[in-house]
Amino acid sequence: YDYAIEVFQKVVSIRPFEAHSYRDLGLALSAKKEYQKSIETLYTIIRDSKLNVTADFTSILVGEMNNIMFHSDTSILIPDFDPRLAKHQPVDIRIVLEWDAANTDMDLWVTDPNGEKVYYGHQQSYQGGKISRDFTGGYGPEVFWLKDPKAGEYEIRAHFYGDRQQIVTGPTTAHVRLIRHWGKPNQSEQILRVKMAQERENQSNQESVLIGTFTVQ
């Protein structure tokens, strides 16, 4: 984590105009359990209007901040923190898709044991799964939440194509975080990475890349 934090600090100094620079650093600090510094870094994104983040990005960020504060052993003090943002919302399944190339559109698809697919065109499932709005550029994130999952197998896929007619090729990597018991004492996380090597002209709009599957008992 020390090396990751050092790298992300350099990224912030090079690209201070991108909200993702601060988010990457903030989450790395959280992984090292430096919760106070983590929240201060993440709150920079909300505080700095020049970063120009969307309401959907802010909503995802606020959820992550509340989760970090829940796991912190000590009180986190942010002098100008808006108390209306403090709302802990635990869920049993949280899936986060991000990618490492700008000007790229990649969509998260999650299919539940009922065979129902949740994605940007169908944002809520019968059993209560929800997905964030589609990010058509930048690096994501796109997030899926499910509070009370049905037993069975779930499938995670990424549908990807280049934004503004660009081609998505090998260097782009999909990063997926599968988090169980999000916001609970027994929270656990699995990280999945898949290089998206398929070129756009070789795929139809209905095709996607399988990231992985997981089972709920």
C-alpha positions as CSV (number, residue, x, y, z in Angstrom):
1,Y,0.0,0.0,0.0
2,D,2.9,2.4,0.7
3,Y,4.1,2.1,-2.9
4,A,0.5,2.5,-4.3
5,I,0.0,5.6,-2.2
6,E,3.3,7.1,-3.4
7,V,2.3,6.4,-7.0
8,F,-1.2,7.9,-6.6
9,Q,0.3,11.0,-4.9
10,K,2.4,11.6,-8.0
11,V,-0.7,11.1,-10.2
12,V,-2.5,13.8,-8.2
13,S,0.4,16.2,-8.7
14,I,0.4,15.4,-12.5
15,R,-3.4,15.4,-13.0
16,P,-5.0,17.5,-10.3
17,F,-7.9,18.3,-12.6
18,E,-9.2,14.7,-12.6
19,A,-11.4,13.6,-9.8
20,H,-10.3,10.0,-10.3
21,S,-6.7,11.0,-9.2
22,Y,-8.0,11.9,-5.8
23,R,-10.4,8.9,-5.6
24,D,-7.6,6.4,-6.4
25,L,-5.4,8.0,-3.7
26,G,-8.2,8.1,-1.1
27,L,-9.1,4.5,-1.6
28,A,-5.5,3.4,-1.3
29,L,-5.2,5.3,1.9
30,S,-8.3,3.6,3.2
31,A,-6.8,0.2,2.3
32,K,-3.9,1.0,4.5
33,K,-6.4,2.1,7.2
34,E,-5.3,5.7,7.1
35,Y,-8.9,6.6,7.4
36,Q,-8.6,10.3,8.3
37,K,-6.3,11.1,5.4
38,S,-8.5,9.0,3.1
39,I,-11.7,10.9,3.9
40,E,-9.8,14.3,3.6
41,T,-8.6,13.3,0.2
42,L,-12.0,12.0,-1.1
43,Y,-13.8,15.1,0.3
44,T,-11.5,17.2,-1.8
45,I,-13.5,16.0,-4.8
46,I,-16.8,17.3,-3.4
47,R,-15.3,20.5,-2.0
48,D,-13.4,21.5,-5.2
49,S,-16.0,22.7,-7.8
50,K,-13.3,22.8,-10.5
51,L,-13.2,19.0,-10.6
52,N,-16.8,19.3,-12.0
53,V,-18.1,15.8,-11.0
54,T,-21.6,14.6,-11.8
55,A,-24.2,14.0,-9.2
56,D,-24.0,10.2,-9.9
57,F,-20.2,10.2,-9.3
58,T,-20.7,12.2,-6.0
59,S,-23.4,9.7,-4.9
60,I,-21.0,6.8,-5.3
61,L,-18.2,8.7,-3.6
62,V,-20.4,9.6,-0.6
63,G,-21.3,5.9,-0.2
64,E,-17.6,5.0,-0.2
65,M,-16.8,7.8,2.4
66,N,-19.6,6.5,4.7
67,N,-18.3,3.0,4.4
68,I,-14.8,4.1,5.4
69,M,-16.1,6.1,8.3
70,F,-18.0,3.0,9.5
71,H,-14.8,0.9,9.5
72,S,-12.7,3.5,11.2
73,D,-11.8,2.8,14.8
74,T,-11.6,6.5,15.6
75,S,-13.8,9.5,14.8
76,I,-13.0,11.2,11.6
77,L,-13.0,15.0,11.8
78,I,-13.7,17.1,8.7
79,P,-14.4,20.7,9.8
80,D,-16.7,21.6,6.9
81,F,-18.2,18.1,6.3
82,D,-22.0,18.4,5.5
83,P,-23.8,16.2,8.1
84,R,-26.5,15.5,5.5
85,L,-23.9,13.3,3.7
86,A,-23.5,11.0,6.6
87,K,-25.8,8.1,5.8
88,H,-24.6,4.5,6.2
89,Q,-26.3,2.2,3.8
90,P,-24.9,-1.4,4.0
91,V,-25.7,-4.0,1.3
92,D,-24.8,-7.7,0.9
93,I,-23.4,-7.3,-2.6
94,R,-21.6,-4.4,-4.2
95,I,-19.8,-4.6,-7.6
96,V,-17.7,-1.8,-9.0
97,L,-16.4,-1.6,-12.6
98,E,-13.6,0.7,-13.5
99,W,-11.2,0.9,-16.4
100,D,-7.8,2.4,-17.1
101,A,-8.2,4.3,-20.3
102,A,-9.8,7.7,-20.9
103,N,-12.4,8.4,-23.7
104,T,-13.7,4.8,-23.2
105,D,-17.2,3.6,-22.7
106,M,-17.6,0.4,-20.8
107,D,-20.8,-0.9,-19.3
108,L,-21.4,-3.2,-16.3
109,W,-23.8,-6.0,-16.7
110,V,-24.9,-8.2,-13.8
111,T,-27.2,-11.2,-14.3
112,D,-28.9,-12.8,-11.3
113,P,-30.1,-16.4,-10.7
114,N,-33.5,-15.4,-12.2
115,G,-31.7,-14.7,-15.5
116,E,-32.5,-11.0,-15.1
117,K,-29.8,-8.7,-16.4
118,V,-29.2,-5.3,-14.7
119,Y,-27.4,-2.7,-16.9
120,Y,-27.8,0.9,-18.0
121,G,-31.0,0.0,-20.0
122,H,-32.6,-1.9,-17.1
123,Q,-31.4,-0.3,-13.9
124,Q,-33.4,-2.3,-11.3
125,S,-34.1,-6.0,-11.0
126,Y,-37.2,-7.8,-9.5
127,Q,-35.2,-8.8,-6.4
128,G,-33.9,-5.3,-5.8
129,G,-30.6,-5.0,-7.6
130,K,-29.7,-1.5,-8.7
131,I,-27.0,-0.1,-11.0
132,S,-25.6,3.5,-11.2
133,R,-26.1,5.5,-14.4
134,D,-23.9,4.9,-17.4
135,F,-20.6,6.7,-17.6
136,T,-19.8,7.1,-21.3
137,G,-16.2,8.5,-20.8
138,G,-13.4,8.7,-18.4
139,Y,-12.7,5.8,-16.1
140,G,-16.0,4.9,-14.5
141,P,-17.0,3.8,-11.9
142,E,-20.2,1.9,-12.6
143,V,-21.7,0.3,-9.5
144,F,-24.2,-2.5,-8.8
145,W,-25.8,-2.9,-5.4
146,L,-28.0,-5.7,-4.0
147,K,-29.2,-5.5,-0.4
148,D,-30.7,-9.0,0.1
149,P,-29.4,-11.4,-2.7
150,K,-31.2,-14.5,-3.7
151,A,-29.2,-17.8,-3.5
152,G,-27.7,-19.0,-6.7
153,E,-25.1,-18.0,-9.3
154,Y,-24.5,-14.4,-10.5
155,E,-22.6,-13.4,-13.6
156,I,-20.5,-10.2,-14.1
157,R,-19.9,-9.0,-17.6
158,A,-18.4,-5.9,-19.2
159,H,-19.8,-4.6,-22.5
160,F,-17.2,-2.2,-24.0
161,Y,-16.6,0.0,-27.0
162,G,-14.7,3.1,-27.8
163,D,-16.1,6.5,-27.1
164,R,-16.3,9.0,-29.9
165,Q,-15.6,6.3,-32.5
166,Q,-12.3,5.3,-30.9
167,I,-11.3,1.6,-30.8
168,V,-10.8,-0.2,-27.5
169,T,-7.8,-2.4,-27.8
170,G,-5.4,-4.4,-25.6
171,P,-4.1,-1.8,-23.2
172,T,-7.5,-1.1,-21.7
173,T,-8.1,-3.2,-18.6
174,A,-11.4,-3.7,-16.8
175,H,-11.0,-3.7,-13.0
176,V,-13.9,-5.2,-11.0
177,R,-14.2,-5.2,-7.2
178,L,-16.7,-7.7,-5.9
179,I,-17.5,-6.7,-2.3
180,R,-19.6,-8.9,0.0
181,H,-21.3,-7.5,3.1
182,W,-20.5,-4.0,2.1
183,G,-20.6,-1.7,5.1
184,K,-20.7,-4.6,7.6
185,P,-18.1,-5.9,10.1
186,N,-17.5,-9.0,7.9
187,Q,-16.9,-7.1,4.7
188,S,-14.7,-8.9,2.2
189,E,-13.4,-8.0,-1.2
190,Q,-12.2,-9.8,-4.4
191,I,-10.5,-7.9,-7.2
192,L,-10.9,-9.2,-10.8
193,R,-8.9,-7.8,-13.8
194,V,-9.5,-8.6,-17.4
195,K,-7.6,-7.1,-20.4
196,M,-10.1,-6.1,-23.0
197,A,-8.2,-7.2,-26.2
198,Q,-11.2,-7.6,-28.5
199,E,-11.5,-4.9,-31.2
200,R,-14.7,-3.1,-31.8
201,E,-15.2,-4.2,-35.4
202,N,-15.1,-7.9,-34.3
203,Q,-18.0,-7.6,-31.8
204,S,-21.6,-6.9,-32.2
205,N,-23.4,-4.5,-29.9
206,Q,-24.9,-7.4,-28.0
207,E,-21.6,-9.1,-27.1
208,S,-19.8,-8.7,-23.8
209,V,-16.8,-10.1,-22.0
210,L,-17.3,-12.4,-19.0
211,I,-15.5,-11.0,-16.0
212,G,-16.5,-13.7,-13.6
213,T,-19.2,-15.5,-11.7
214,F,-20.0,-15.8,-8.0
215,T,-22.4,-17.8,-5.9
216,V,-24.6,-16.8,-3.0
217,Q,-25.4,-19.6,-0.7
